[in-house]
Every structure is written in structure tokens, then in C-alpha cells.
């Protein structure tokens, strides 16, 4: 799948805890995939300067702070964080415009009117926690927009229920200048 897309467009990848082997990353790089493990890449698309920040955390310590790993994002550029895990609170001190992540697999199994059976380390989170349920979709916190993909995988259980695998196409338009 990735080899098909890499021939036409740049593809960026942040590994998760199940695809961290160097052999896998090297195979992706040979296909032309840009694998980002605490790295940045800059690109320009239609006159918009973009900085991609990629992190592959599978867990977070209480002292986690992206400001210790990267320079402060340049506000004159569009800053995008590609992160395996959607850690809304962990990214709020790092002023990017958008965060794209996965890891939740959309909650793997969803029930109508109930939502995910498991998300954010909670079983039946709608009933067991007051934390926001960040399973899939678009979320906003502190002026940062988060997109969490349900993805293609189905770990830990090889099944999905009311949660189809997804591959998303997202169009980002720069803000229109005030007149």
C-alpha cells in the first residue's frame, strides 16, 4: 500500500509500539517513506511553509515536555505534530497548529450511544471517567486541533464492531487573511 502512494506523494510515518523494529523502519525508508522518530521535516506546499514534528512515544513520563526535544515552533509556519498517541494534555505546552495521531484504533469496538468499550486506559469510559474520550475524530484543546484516526489495525483483539477501519484524507487550508 505505501509503495503505491510513495511513487506519487510524500508519505510520513510515525511508528507505534508494535512497529518499532529497525528492520521495519528501514524497509519503509527503502520505499521512500519518511519515518519520523523525534525528528522534524520542513516542506513547502503551494507557498505554505510547513514543519512536521514526528514522535513515536508509546508511553509518557510525568516530566514529558516536547519543548525539551524541539525548538519552539515558528508561528509564521504551519506546524504539524505527528504523534502515535493522542496525549492532549502532554502536547498543550508545545504550540503546534494541528496534531495527527492514532493508537486508539477508534476504540476497536464501539456501541451505539455508548461509544468505545475501551479508550484512554478505561473500560466503558463514558461511564467510568470524566476525562474527554479521545478515540477517533477531531478534538480541540487550548487552541490546538487534534485528529485521531481509527486507523487500519485492530490490536489487541482481531475484530472491530461499529468501527470500520479507516484511512483518512485531510485537506488543510491556510487561514484566510483578514481584510
DRENPA-3360 file (N, C-alpha, C; in nm, 2 decimals, always signed):
BEGIN
1 = XXXXXXXX = +0.08/-0.12/+0.00/+0.00/+0.00/+0.00/+0.09/+0.13/+0.00 ~ +0.19/+0.13/+0.09/+0.27/+0.25/+0.10/+0.35/+0.27/-0.03 ~ +0.40/+0.16/-0.09/+0.48/+0.18/-0.21/+0.40/+0.24/-0.32 ~ +0.27/+0.21/-0.33/+0.18/+0.27/-0.43/+0.18/+0.42/-0.41 ~ +0.16/+0.47/-0.28/+0.14/+0.61/-0.26/+0.28/+0.69/-0.27 ~ +0.39/+0.62/-0.23/+0.52/+0.69/-0.23/+0.56/+0.73/-0.37 ~ +0.51/+0.66/-0.47/+0.55/+0.70/-0.60/+0.49/+0.83/-0.65 ~ +0.38/+0.87/-0.58/+0.31/+0.99/-0.62/+0.32/+1.11/-0.53;
9 = XXXXXXXX = +0.33/+1.08/-0.40/+0.32/+1.19/-0.30/+0.42/+1.15/-0.18 ~ +0.47/+1.25/-0.11/+0.55/+1.22/+0.01/+0.46/+1.16/+0.12 ~ +0.52/+1.05/+0.18/+0.44/+0.98/+0.29/+0.53/+0.99/+0.41 ~ +0.47/+1.03/+0.52/+0.53/+1.04/+0.65/+0.47/+0.94/+0.75 ~ +0.56/+0.88/+0.83/+0.52/+0.77/+0.92/+0.58/+0.79/+1.06 ~ +0.50/+0.77/+1.16/+0.55/+0.77/+1.30/+0.52/+0.63/+1.35 ~ +0.62/+0.56/+1.39/+0.59/+0.42/+1.44/+0.52/+0.42/+1.58 ~ +0.45/+0.31/+1.60/+0.38/+0.29/+1.73/+0.46/+0.17/+1.80;
17 = XXXXXXXX = +0.41/+0.13/+1.91/+0.48/+0.03/+1.99/+0.49/-0.11/+1.92 ~ +0.40/-0.13/+1.82/+0.41/-0.26/+1.75/+0.49/-0.26/+1.62 ~ +0.54/-0.15/+1.58/+0.61/-0.14/+1.46/+0.74/-0.06/+1.47 ~ +0.81/-0.08/+1.58/+0.93/+0.00/+1.61/+1.06/-0.07/+1.57 ~ +1.06/-0.18/+1.51/+1.19/-0.25/+1.47/+1.26/-0.17/+1.37 ~ +1.39/-0.17/+1.38/+1.47/-0.10/+1.28/+1.46/-0.16/+1.14 ~ +1.44/-0.29/+1.13/+1.42/-0.36/+1.00/+1.30/-0.30/+0.93 ~ +1.19/-0.29/+1.01/+1.06/-0.24/+0.95/+1.08/-0.09/+0.91;
25 = XXXXXXXX = +1.14/-0.01/+0.99/+1.17/+0.13/+0.95/+1.26/+0.14/+0.83 ~ +1.36/+0.06/+0.82/+1.45/+0.06/+0.71/+1.37/+0.02/+0.58 ~ +1.29/-0.08/+0.59/+1.21/-0.12/+0.47/+1.12/-0.01/+0.43 ~ +1.06/+0.06/+0.52/+0.97/+0.18/+0.49/+1.06/+0.28/+0.42 ~ +1.18/+0.31/+0.47/+1.26/+0.41/+0.41/+1.30/+0.38/+0.27 ~ +1.33/+0.25/+0.25/+1.36/+0.20/+0.11/+1.25/+0.22/+0.01 ~ +1.12/+0.22/+0.06/+1.01/+0.25/-0.02/+0.99/+0.40/-0.05 ~ +1.07/+0.48/+0.03/+1.05/+0.63/+0.01/+0.97/+0.69/+0.12;
33 = XXXXXXXX = +0.93/+0.62/+0.23/+0.86/+0.67/+0.34/+0.95/+0.75/+0.43 ~ +0.90/+0.87/+0.47/+0.98/+0.95/+0.57/+0.94/+0.90/+0.71 ~ +1.03/+0.83/+0.78/+1.00/+0.78/+0.91/+1.05/+0.88/+1.01 ~ +0.96/+0.93/+1.10/+0.99/+1.04/+1.19/+0.99/+0.99/+1.33 ~ +1.11/+0.98/+1.39/+1.12/+0.94/+1.53/+1.20/+1.05/+1.60 ~ +1.12/+1.14/+1.66/+1.17/+1.26/+1.73/+1.26/+1.34/+1.62 ~ +1.20/+1.36/+1.51/+1.27/+1.43/+1.40/+1.17/+1.53/+1.34 ~ +1.22/+1.63/+1.27/+1.14/+1.73/+1.20/+1.17/+1.72/+1.05;
41 = XXXXXXXX = +1.08/+1.76/+0.97/+1.10/+1.78/+0.83/+1.02/+1.91/+0.79 ~ +1.09/+1.99/+0.71/+1.02/+2.11/+0.66/+0.99/+2.09/+0.51 ~ +0.88/+2.14/+0.47/+0.83/+2.13/+0.33/+0.75/+2.26/+0.30 ~ +0.74/+2.28/+0.17/+0.65/+2.39/+0.13/+0.55/+2.34/+0.03 ~ +0.43/+2.37/+0.05/+0.32/+2.32/-0.04/+0.24/+2.44/-0.08 ~ +0.23/+2.47/-0.21/+0.16/+2.59/-0.26/+0.19/+2.72/-0.18 ~ +0.31/+2.74/-0.15/+0.36/+2.86/-0.09/+0.34/+2.86/+0.07 ~ +0.29/+2.75/+0.12/+0.28/+2.74/+0.27/+0.40/+2.67/+0.32;
49 = XXXXXXXX = +0.47/+2.73/+0.41/+0.58/+2.66/+0.48/+0.53/+2.58/+0.60 ~ +0.57/+2.45/+0.59/+0.52/+2.36/+0.69/+0.63/+2.29/+0.76 ~ +0.62/+2.27/+0.89/+0.71/+2.19/+0.97/+0.64/+2.07/+1.03 ~ +0.69/+1.96/+1.00/+0.64/+1.83/+1.06/+0.72/+1.79/+1.18 ~ +0.66/+1.77/+1.29/+0.73/+1.71/+1.41/+0.68/+1.57/+1.42 ~ +0.77/+1.47/+1.43/+0.72/+1.34/+1.45/+0.78/+1.27/+1.58 ~ +0.69/+1.22/+1.66/+0.73/+1.15/+1.78/+0.67/+1.01/+1.79 ~ +0.74/+0.92/+1.84/+0.69/+0.78/+1.85/+0.67/+0.73/+1.99;
57 = XXXXXXXX = +0.64/+0.81/+2.08/+0.62/+0.77/+2.22/+0.51/+0.66/+2.23 ~ +0.54/+0.56/+2.31/+0.43/+0.46/+2.34/+0.39/+0.48/+2.48 ~ +0.46/+0.56/+2.56/+0.42/+0.59/+2.69/+0.48/+0.73/+2.73 ~ +0.44/+0.79/+2.84/+0.48/+0.92/+2.88/+0.52/+0.92/+3.02 ~ +0.63/+0.99/+3.06/+0.66/+1.01/+3.19/+0.60/+1.14/+3.24 ~ +0.59/+1.16/+3.38/+0.53/+1.28/+3.43/+0.61/+1.41/+3.38 ~ +0.74/+1.39/+3.35/+0.82/+1.51/+3.31/+0.82/+1.53/+3.16 ~ +0.74/+1.46/+3.08/+0.73/+1.47/+2.94/+0.71/+1.61/+2.89;
65 = XXXXXXXX = +0.79/+1.66/+2.80/+0.77/+1.80/+2.75/+0.84/+1.81/+2.62 ~ +0.76/+1.83/+2.51/+0.82/+1.84/+2.38/+0.92/+1.96/+2.36 ~ +0.91/+2.06/+2.45/+1.00/+2.17/+2.45/+1.14/+2.13/+2.48 ~ +1.16/+2.01/+2.54/+1.29/+1.96/+2.57/+1.35/+1.89/+2.45 ~ +1.27/+1.86/+2.35/+1.32/+1.78/+2.23/+1.33/+1.87/+2.11 ~ +1.25/+1.97/+2.10/+1.24/+2.05/+1.97/+1.25/+2.20/+2.01 ~ +1.30/+2.28/+1.91/+1.29/+2.42/+1.93/+1.14/+2.47/+1.92 ~ +1.12/+2.58/+1.98/+0.98/+2.64/+1.98/+0.93/+2.66/+1.83;
73 = XXXXXXXX = +0.82/+2.61/+1.80/+0.77/+2.62/+1.66/+0.76/+2.77/+1.62 ~ +0.79/+2.79/+1.49/+0.79/+2.92/+1.43/+0.65/+2.95/+1.39 ~ +0.59/+3.05/+1.45/+0.44/+3.08/+1.43/+0.42/+3.13/+1.29 ~ +0.52/+3.16/+1.21/+0.50/+3.20/+1.07/+0.48/+3.08/+0.98 ~ +0.50/+2.96/+1.03/+0.49/+2.84/+0.96/+0.37/+2.76/+1.01 ~ +0.32/+2.67/+0.93/+0.22/+2.58/+0.97/+0.29/+2.46/+1.04 ~ +0.26/+2.44/+1.17/+0.33/+2.34/+1.25/+0.24/+2.22/+1.28 ~ +0.28/+2.10/+1.23/+0.20/+1.98/+1.25/+0.28/+1.88/+1.33;
81 = XXXXXXXX = +0.21/+1.83/+1.43/+0.27/+1.72/+1.51/+0.21/+1.59/+1.47 ~ +0.30/+1.49/+1.43/+0.25/+1.36/+1.40/+0.30/+1.27/+1.52 ~ +0.20/+1.22/+1.60/+0.23/+1.15/+1.72/+0.15/+1.02/+1.73 ~ +0.22/+0.92/+1.77/+0.15/+0.79/+1.78/+0.03/+0.80/+1.87 ~ +0.05/+0.85/+1.99/-0.06/+0.85/+2.09/-0.12/+0.99/+2.11 ~ -0.25/+1.00/+2.11/-0.32/+1.13/+2.13/-0.32/+1.18/+2.27 ~ -0.21/+1.23/+2.31/-0.19/+1.28/+2.45/-0.22/+1.43/+2.46 ~ -0.35/+1.47/+2.46/-0.39/+1.61/+2.46/-0.32/+1.69/+2.56;
89 = XXXXXXXX = -0.32/+1.65/+2.69/-0.25/+1.73/+2.79/-0.10/+1.73/+2.77 ~ -0.04/+1.63/+2.72/+0.10/+1.63/+2.70/+0.16/+1.72/+2.60 ~ +0.07/+1.76/+2.50/+0.11/+1.84/+2.39/+0.07/+1.99/+2.41 ~ -0.01/+2.02/+2.51/-0.06/+2.16/+2.51/+0.04/+2.27/+2.54 ~ +0.16/+2.24/+2.59/+0.26/+2.34/+2.61/+0.35/+2.36/+2.48 ~ +0.32/+2.28/+2.38/+0.40/+2.29/+2.26/+0.31/+2.34/+2.15 ~ +0.33/+2.47/+2.11/+0.24/+2.54/+2.03/+0.24/+2.50/+1.88 ~ +0.18/+2.38/+1.85/+0.16/+2.35/+1.71/+0.02/+2.38/+1.67;
97 = XXXXXXXX = -0.01/+2.38/+1.54/-0.14/+2.41/+1.49/-0.23/+2.29/+1.49 ~ -0.18/+2.17/+1.45/-0.26/+2.05/+1.45/-0.18/+1.93/+1.50 ~ -0.24/+1.84/+1.56/-0.18/+1.71/+1.60/-0.26/+1.60/+1.53 ~ -0.18/+1.51/+1.46/-0.24/+1.39/+1.40/-0.19/+1.27/+1.47 ~ -0.28/+1.18/+1.51/-0.24/+1.06/+1.58/-0.33/+0.95/+1.56 ~ -0.30/+0.84/+1.62/-0.38/+0.71/+1.61/-0.38/+0.64/+1.74 ~ -0.33/+0.53/+1.75/-0.31/+0.44/+1.86/-0.44/+0.38/+1.92 ~ -0.55/+0.46/+1.92/-0.67/+0.41/+1.99/-0.74/+0.31/+1.90;
105 = XXXXXXXX = -0.71/+0.30/+1.77/-0.78/+0.22/+1.68/-0.93/+0.25/+1.68 ~ -0.96/+0.37/+1.72/-1.10/+0.41/+1.73/-1.18/+0.35/+1.84 ~ -1.11/+0.30/+1.94/-1.17/+0.23/+2.05/-1.20/+0.08/+2.01 ~ -1.15/+0.03/+1.89/-1.17/-0.10/+1.84/-1.32/-0.14/+1.83 ~ -1.38/-0.15/+1.94/-1.52/-0.18/+1.94/-1.60/-0.07/+2.00 ~ -1.71/-0.03/+1.93/-1.79/+0.08/+1.97/-1.93/+0.03/+1.98 ~ -2.01/+0.09/+2.07/-2.15/+0.05/+2.09/-2.23/+0.18/+2.06 ~ -2.34/+0.17/+1.99/-2.42/+0.29/+1.97/-2.47/+0.35/+2.10;
113 = XXXXXXXX = -2.46/+0.48/+2.11/-2.50/+0.56/+2.23/-2.41/+0.54/+2.35 ~ -2.31/+0.45/+2.34/-2.22/+0.42/+2.45/-2.08/+0.47/+2.41 ~ -2.04/+0.45/+2.29/-1.91/+0.48/+2.24/-1.81/+0.37/+2.25 ~ -1.68/+0.39/+2.27/-1.59/+0.29/+2.28/-1.60/+0.20/+2.40 ~ -1.58/+0.07/+2.39/-1.57/-0.01/+2.51/-1.45/+0.01/+2.59 ~ -1.34/+0.05/+2.52/-1.21/+0.08/+2.59/-1.14/+0.20/+2.52 ~ -1.10/+0.30/+2.59/-1.03/+0.41/+2.54/-0.96/+0.48/+2.65 ~ -0.85/+0.54/+2.62/-0.77/+0.62/+2.72/-0.75/+0.54/+2.85;
121 = XXXXXXXX = -0.72/+0.42/+2.84/-0.69/+0.33/+2.96/-0.81/+0.30/+3.05 ~ -0.93/+0.32/+2.99/-1.05/+0.30/+3.07/-1.15/+0.21/+3.00 ~ -1.21/+0.11/+3.07/-1.32/+0.03/+3.01/-1.44/+0.11/+3.03 ~ -1.53/+0.11/+2.93/-1.65/+0.19/+2.92/-1.63/+0.33/+2.97 ~ -1.54/+0.41/+2.90/-1.50/+0.54/+2.95/-1.62/+0.64/+2.96 ~ -1.72/+0.62/+2.89/-1.84/+0.72/+2.90/-1.89/+0.71/+3.04 ~ -1.88/+0.60/+3.11/-1.94/+0.58/+3.24/-1.84/+0.58/+3.35 ~ -1.71/+0.56/+3.32/-1.61/+0.54/+3.43/-1.51/+0.65/+3.44;
129 = XXXXXXXX = -1.52/+0.75/+3.36/-1.42/+0.86/+3.37/-1.48/+0.99/+3.33 ~ -1.43/+1.10/+3.38/-1.48/+1.23/+3.34/-1.38/+1.29/+3.24 ~ -1.28/+1.22/+3.21/-1.18/+1.27/+3.11/-1.25/+1.27/+2.97 ~ -1.20/+1.36/+2.88/-1.26/+1.35/+2.74/-1.22/+1.22/+2.68 ~ -1.32/+1.16/+2.61/-1.29/+1.04/+2.53/-1.23/+1.07/+2.40 ~ -1.10/+1.04/+2.38/-1.03/+1.07/+2.26/-1.00/+0.94/+2.19 ~ -1.11/+0.89/+2.12/-1.09/+0.77/+2.05/-1.08/+0.78/+1.90 ~ -1.16/+0.87/+1.83/-1.14/+0.90/+1.69/-1.22/+1.02/+1.66;
137 = XXXXXXXX = -1.17/+1.10/+1.56/-1.24/+1.22/+1.52/-1.15/+1.34/+1.55 ~ -1.22/+1.46/+1.55/-1.15/+1.58/+1.57/-1.18/+1.64/+1.71 ~ -1.08/+1.68/+1.77/-1.09/+1.74/+1.91/-1.01/+1.87/+1.91 ~ -1.05/+1.96/+2.00/-0.98/+2.09/+2.02/-0.96/+2.11/+2.17 ~ -0.84/+2.15/+2.20/-0.80/+2.18/+2.33/-0.69/+2.29/+2.33 ~ -0.72/+2.40/+2.41/-0.62/+2.51/+2.42/-0.58/+2.57/+2.28 ~ -0.68/+2.57/+2.19/-0.65/+2.62/+2.06/-0.57/+2.53/+1.96 ~ -0.55/+2.41/+2.00/-0.48/+2.31/+1.92/-0.58/+2.21/+1.87;
145 = XXXXXXXX = -0.58/+2.18/+1.74/-0.67/+2.08/+1.69/-0.61/+1.95/+1.68 ~ -0.68/+1.84/+1.72/-0.63/+1.71/+1.72/-0.71/+1.62/+1.63 ~ -0.65/+1.55/+1.54/-0.72/+1.45/+1.46/-0.67/+1.31/+1.51 ~ -0.76/+1.23/+1.55/-0.73/+1.09/+1.59/-0.80/+0.99/+1.49 ~ -0.71/+0.92/+1.42/-0.76/+0.82/+1.33/-0.79/+0.69/+1.39 ~ -0.90/+0.63/+1.35/-0.93/+0.49/+1.39/-0.84/+0.39/+1.33 ~ -0.77/+0.43/+1.22/-0.67/+0.35/+1.16/-0.71/+0.22/+1.09 ~ -0.62/+0.14/+1.05/-0.65/+0.02/+0.98/-0.63/-0.11/+1.07;
153 = XXXXXXXX = -0.56/-0.09/+1.18/-0.53/-0.21/+1.27/-0.65/-0.24/+1.36 ~ -0.63/-0.35/+1.43/-0.73/-0.39/+1.53/-0.67/-0.46/+1.65 ~ -0.56/-0.41/+1.70/-0.50/-0.47/+1.82/-0.57/-0.42/+1.94 ~ -0.59/-0.48/+2.04/-0.54/-0.62/+2.08/-0.63/-0.73/+2.04 ~ -0.75/-0.70/+2.00/-0.84/-0.81/+1.96/-0.86/-0.80/+1.80 ~ -0.84/-0.91/+1.73/-0.85/-0.91/+1.59/-1.00/-0.90/+1.54 ~ -1.07/-0.79/+1.58/-1.21/-0.77/+1.54/-1.24/-0.62/+1.57 ~ -1.34/-0.57/+1.49/-1.39/-0.44/+1.51/-1.54/-0.45/+1.52;
161 = XXXXXXXX = -1.61/-0.36/+1.59/-1.75/-0.36/+1.60/-1.80/-0.22/+1.59 ~ -1.89/-0.18/+1.50/-1.94/-0.04/+1.48/-1.82/+0.05/+1.47 ~ -1.71/+0.01/+1.41/-1.59/+0.09/+1.40/-1.51/+0.04/+1.28 ~ -1.54/+0.08/+1.16/-1.48/+0.03/+1.04/-1.33/+0.08/+1.04 ~ -1.24/+0.01/+0.98/-1.10/+0.06/+0.96/-1.11/+0.18/+0.87 ~ -1.02/+0.27/+0.89/-1.03/+0.40/+0.81/-0.89/+0.44/+0.77 ~ -0.89/+0.50/+0.65/-0.77/+0.57/+0.61/-0.82/+0.71/+0.57 ~ -0.77/+0.82/+0.63/-0.83/+0.95/+0.61/-0.76/+1.03/+0.51;
169 = XXXXXXXX = -0.83/+1.11/+0.44/-0.77/+1.22/+0.35/-0.81/+1.35/+0.41 ~ -0.72/+1.43/+0.46/-0.74/+1.55/+0.52/-0.68/+1.67/+0.44 ~ -0.76/+1.77/+0.41/-0.72/+1.88/+0.34/-0.70/+2.00/+0.44 ~ -0.59/+2.05/+0.45/-0.56/+2.17/+0.54/-0.54/+2.29/+0.46 ~ -0.63/+2.39/+0.48/-0.61/+2.52/+0.41/-0.56/+2.62/+0.51 ~ -0.46/+2.70/+0.46/-0.41/+2.81/+0.55/-0.52/+2.91/+0.58 ~ -0.51/+2.97/+0.70/-0.62/+3.07/+0.73/-0.62/+3.18/+0.63 ~ -0.74/+3.23/+0.61/-0.76/+3.34/+0.52/-0.72/+3.47/+0.59;
177 = XXX = -0.65/+3.56/+0.52/-0.60/+3.68/+0.58/-0.73/+3.77/+0.60 ~ -0.73/+3.84/+0.72/-0.83/+3.93/+0.75/-0.82/+4.05/+0.65 ~ -0.94/+4.10/+0.61/-0.94/+4.21/+0.51/-0.95/+4.34/+0.59;
% end
